[in-house]
Amino acid sequence: FDCGRQSLHFEYIQARDLLEAVINDFFALAAEKHIQFSIEGDPQIQWYCDTAWMQEAVANVIKNCIEHSNNGTIVLRYGITNRLNRLEILDCGEGFQNGYEKEAFQRYSTLGRSGKEGAGLGLAIAGQILKRHFGRAQAQNAPGGGAQFTFTFPMLDADKIYQLRN
């Protein structure tokens, strides 16, 4: 992504369909930890995005949420705010400690956790995918506890994406 060599293939997809496809891949892993999923949003909302890469970004966050949660619900809430597509993913874990939410999307960040699996690349990849969609990924502690990940990216179409790329 840094070199700009990864080409994206934008198309329209129902946001709910994309999110359901991602969580379907995680049902077994989530069930082991007694975690359920909830998707909240208007089923008519479409995203103009690279479907495969956006699924990868969401999957990387969901995997992280499952790893750091137990006995609860991971909520995926999507909508449109100020002409921006918005996706919030809230987990049922302990949230971030010591300000580590600021480095959540940096390469090799383990967010101050020792002994956990992973190289700290999944969230960094998600952040790069959002940048390639002219958006951004953020992390913070959720108001009710746990971590909250937010993706925002502009509502695009074929004409706008062509203008932004050139």
PELINSUL-V602062 format. One record per residue. N is the residue number from 1. RES is the residue in one small letter. PHI is phi in whole degrees, 0 to 359 (none if undefined). NEAR is the number of other ideal C-beta (glycine too) atoms within 8 Angstrom. Layout:
BEGIN
{{N;RES;PHI;NEAR} {N;RES;PHI;NEAR}}
END
This chain:
BEGIN
{{1;f;none;9} {2;d;301;4} {3;c;276;4} {4;g;75;5} {5;r;271;4} {6;q;276;7} {7;s;272;4} {8;l;251;8} {9;h;242;6} {10;f;280;9} {11;e;204;8} {12;y;276;5} {13;i;212;10} {14;q;293;9} {15;a;303;13} {16;r;299;11} {17;d;298;8} {18;l;298;14} {19;l;294;13} {20;e;296;9} {21;a;299;9} {22;v;293;12} {23;i;290;13} {24;n;301;7} {25;d;287;7} {26;f;246;13} {27;f;302;9} {28;a;295;6} {29;l;298;9} {30;a;293;13} {31;a;298;8} {32;e;301;6} {33;k;253;10} {34;h;59;7} {35;i;248;14} {36;q;246;7} {37;f;241;12} {38;s;225;8} {39;i;248;11} {40;e;235;7} {41;g;161;11} {42;d;287;5} {43;p;296;6} {44;q;275;5} {45;i;292;13} {46;q;246;8} {47;w;248;11} {48;y;259;11} {49;c;205;12} {50;d;277;11} {51;t;302;9} {52;a;297;7} {53;w;288;13} {54;m;293;13} {55;q;298;11} {56;e;298;11} {57;a;298;14} {58;v;295;16} {59;a;299;11} {60;n;297;12} {61;v;289;13} {62;i;300;13} {63;k;302;11} {64;n;298;11} {65;c;297;14} {66;i;295;14} {67;e;300;9} {68;h;246;9} {69;s;227;14} {70;n;210;8} {71;n;45;7} {72;g;180;11} {73;t;234;8} {74;i;263;17} {75;v;256;10} {76;l;248;15} {77;r;241;11} {78;y;232;14} {79;g;183;8} {80;i;232;8} {81;t;225;6} {82;n;52;3} {83;r;63;5} {84;l;244;11} {85;n;289;14} {86;r;225;11} {87;l;230;13} {88;e;246;11} {89;i;240;16} {90;l;246;13} {91;d;258;15} {92;c;243;12} {93;g;262;10} {94;e;271;6} {95;g;83;9} {96;f;268;12} {97;q;246;7} {98;n;53;5} {99;g;75;5} {100;y;293;11} {101;e;299;11} {102;k;292;5} {103;e;250;8} {104;a;303;12} {105;f;258;11} {106;q;269;8} {107;r;301;6} {108;y;64;8} {109;s;282;12} {110;t;256;9} {111;l;56;11} {112;g;78;7} {113;r;265;6} {114;s;254;5} {115;g;81;3} {116;k;268;7} {117;e;289;3} {118;g;104;8} {119;a;260;4} {120;g;80;12} {121;l;250;9} {122;g;303;11} {123;l;290;15} {124;a;297;13} {125;i;296;12} {126;a;302;16} {127;g;298;11} {128;q;294;10} {129;i;298;13} {130;l;295;14} {131;k;300;10} {132;r;290;11} {133;h;262;13} {134;f;63;8} {135;g;233;12} {136;r;208;9} {137;a;241;13} {138;q;225;8} {139;a;224;12} {140;q;199;9} {141;n;283;10} {142;a;286;11} {143;p;305;3} {144;g;267;5} {145;g;107;7} {146;g;86;14} {147;a;258;15} {148;q;233;12} {149;f;248;13} {150;t;233;12} {151;f;252;15} {152;t;229;12} {153;f;206;13} {154;p;294;9} {155;m;287;8} {156;l;244;12} {157;d;218;7} {158;a;300;7} {159;d;291;6} {160;k;294;9} {161;i;294;11} {162;y;295;8} {163;q;294;7} {164;l;290;8} {165;r;287;5} {166;n;264;4}}
END
